[in-house]
């Protein structure tokens, strides 16, 4: 999960731990920006 950092499957619509919605496209953008930071 991009919010809480727990590793979960990309097939889920939201993180079961923190409830963050996981949209595949947005998730990729978030990961890229995190890497740059």
TAVENJO-V593218 format. One record per residue. RES is the residue in one letter. SS is DSSP state (@ for helix, = for strand, . for the rest). OMEGA is omega in radians with two decimals (999 if undefined). NEAR is the number of other ideal C-beta (glycine too) atoms within 12 Angstrom. Layout:
res/ss/omega/near
RES/SS/OMEGA/NEAR
RES/SS/OMEGA/NEAR
This chain:
res/ss/omega/near
X/./-3.10/22
X/./-3.09/26
X/./-3.05/19
X/./3.05/15
X/./3.13/14
X/./-3.09/16
X/./3.13/13
X/./-3.13/21
X/./-3.13/14
X/./-3.11/18
X/./-3.11/9
X/./-3.10/19
X/./3.13/15
X/=/-3.14/20
X/./-3.12/22
X/./-3.08/16
X/./-3.09/15
X/./3.07/15
X/./3.13/15
X/./3.10/21
X/=/-3.09/18
X/./3.04/28
X/./-3.03/16
X/@/-3.11/16
X/@/-3.12/12
X/@/-3.11/16
X/@/3.14/25
X/@/-3.14/15
X/@/-3.14/14
X/@/-3.14/21
X/@/-3.13/19
X/@/-3.13/13
X/@/3.11/12
X/@/3.14/13
X/@/-3.13/10
X/@/3.12/8
X/./999/7
